Amino acid sequence: MSTPSKNAQAEHFAACGELILRLLPGSQAAGVFGADSELLWQSEQSLPISSARVITKVLQSKQSAQLKVIRGGELHVLPLLNGSRAIGAIAVLITAANSADIGLQLKPVIAVLTHELQARPTTRKSQELTERTQELEWLFTVTSELRSDSSDTAAVEQLLAAAMERMGAVFGGIAIPEKRINLTHSAKGRTEFARVAYEKAHPHLMQYAQRQNKPLLLNSSPAGQAELAVCKMMAIPLTSPTGKVIGLIAFLKSVNAVDFGRREQYLGRHVARQIGALLDSQYDLATGLYNRVAFEQHVNQFLENSADAVHSLVYVDINELHAVNETFGYDTGDEAIVRIAGLLSTPLLPSNAIVARVAGDRFIFFLPGYDVVAAQDCAQAVQQEATRVVFGEGNHRISLSLSCGVALFTSNDQTASRTIAAAELACKTAGERGRNRCEVYMDLDQSMMRRRSDVSGLAKLKDAIDNNRLCMYAQKIAPINDLHGTSGVECLVRMLEDDGTVVSPSVFMSVAQRYQLLQEVDAWVIQNTLKALSPYASSMMHSGLHASINISGQSLCDAGFLARVAEWVRGSRVPPGAITFEITETAAVSNLAQADELMRGLRQMGCRFALDDFGTGVNSLSYLKSLQVQRVKIDGSFVRDIVSNPRSEAMVRAVVQLASNIGVDCVAEFVADGAIYKKLVPLGVGYVQGYFIHEPEPLSHLLRAYSAAESQRIRHLSLGL
């Protein structure tokens, strides 16, 4: 059924009103009202002021009422009912002599008006939905136009400014205390009054948001709040993924502006959600500090916009955290992390310092304008204060200490990642030299920074790449319900010494990472793995055996990498569907656009993708939904201690559940013994990998054994036939 237009309904109400006056001799004035006492039509002569109270009473009670007025008149109010619900009312001022049986006389009009009012909610709801759709379309357009090269914080500021303009607000503010965020934006013109009002009202708004967790609209100043009489205000709570209120977003208008209404409130809620999503991708949930990706983004942006100056970076490691966890439990360990994070702010650090948590017990902070001496003094002040963080008593008393490494930005084009690596090396050296120390990265200090093993390791690695002294090993990946079966293998690189000794990747991969050689290692690994797999391509195709090949973050950033890999795969006989490329979660998240492009390109060829070391990031579960992967490999840190750590078990369970919901395979790495395996079985993990299943062996040996077993299986099948 079509809904009458607003103009058509107004005409109907007027016609019905005129009919009321004609049907009731002696009627002097009449009116038609909606469910919320809204006046829909009134005669030329107005109803008495006292009628408003009677109309409200009738709508609430759903019973007719009358009121005697001066000069012998009576006010009669009749409800218009839709079942048990009052959807409107008719009010008539009439002489007492003609007031009998009004309801009966107006029965035809009541029927027509009831029908009209039944259609009104549909019209209003449709209008409201249209308005909401318009706001969502606007928000989608604005968010899609946010500058892609800006940081998430800059994007939040742009979104705040756009929302203010949309609402006609002159001032906006975002406050999230635990993330140390306090952003404001003013429209052009005289807006100082709004800023002052916001600052005065801010504590009360925050208190209201945390207690009520719902929007607050102030279109008139509350009693006793004279400073708010100059403006109108709307505050929307900002919540964490768990629903906890962590802050608010506020909009202010001049006192003469249009009131904040439902439309602004609806838009404000969605802007708050969008801002929450933008900020969640930047922050560590436990401490409120930046994560590493956001830290590098902000530091690099600062360096681009700053004049030539000296800047330093400090890398911090909590030395005794493992002891706190083992002695007092992981909840206390989490408290220790939060307390150390709390020290990394003023007064120990300057107000313009940029701070991040980069791993479980590790932090970094950037000190603009600090040379290494000043940075070392700052780090030592933090170390001194950290010794006051104590847990337990007597023989069980544990006092925290920090190892710190300081590195200087030596050139204007030096990136944050390079300086972080230098500071991390200095921090590791501080730990090796006795802990609770602060060491400075110096290019000339070979014993500390590069170490003799690094220098010799670099030369050996280059020689191994140039002279083909890398070799491929492999480790089986088995279905959890059939440990003797093989669904795939992970291909692992090893290096050979001159005498044939096999060198573990833990020795040379850190050197490759530090000296930007991972791209060369990746290229060697992919080409030689495909070469080794090529003779077994047919059996891989028929048996469903998959080979997993690792890709580093350095290769991910190489613009020509996708084209080269595609060429190598097409040039081999290996079916693309039998190849799974593994990328660590950290590398994928740090290079999200490049990772997505690579995944899309190789998936078009038929290759599969796995996300390795999964679960270590702050927003791991949310990233899993957006990245186009077919498999996740749960980080070994959760699997290794799953028997003794309930949190690790809970994390594994959560990853498995989400992976199952979105149709992604799940592999548990580092299954070192039977106890770990038994713990994993009821959790729903699909595949397992580790020394309990299979110790790595040369890829060529494994492939020959697999081919022989496959041939024997086929022979048995043929004999059976």
Secondary structure by P-SEA (a helix, b strand, c coil): cccccaaaaaaaaaaaaaaaaaaccccccccccccccccccccccccccaaaaaaaaaaaaccccccccccbbbbbbbbbccccccccbbbbbbcccccccccccaaaaaaaaaaaaaaaaaaaaaaaaaaaaaaaaaaaaaaaaccccccaaaaaaaaaaaaaaaacccccccccccccbbbbbbcccccaaaaaaaaaaaaaaaaaaaaccbbbbcccccccccccccccbbbbbbbccccccccbbbbbbccccccccaaaaaaaaaaaaaaaaaaaaccccccccccaaaaaaaaaaaaaaccbbbbbbbbbbbccaaaaaaaccaaaaaaaaaaaaaacccccccccbbbbbccccbbbbbbccccaaaaaaaaaaaaaaaaaccccccccbbbbbbbbbbbccccccccaaaaaaaaaaaaaaaaaacccbbbbbccccccccccaaaaaaaaaaaaaaaaccbbbbbbbbbcccccccccbbbbbbbbbccccccccccccaaaaaaacaaaaaaaaaaaaaaaaaccaaaaaaaabbbbbbbbccccccccaaaaaaaaaaaacccccccbbbbbcaaaaaaaaaaaaaaaaaaaaabbbbbbcccccccaaaaaaacccccbbbccccccccccccaaaaaaaaaaaaaaaaabbbbbbcccccaaaaaaaccccccccccccccccccaaaaaaaaaaaaaaaaaaaaaac
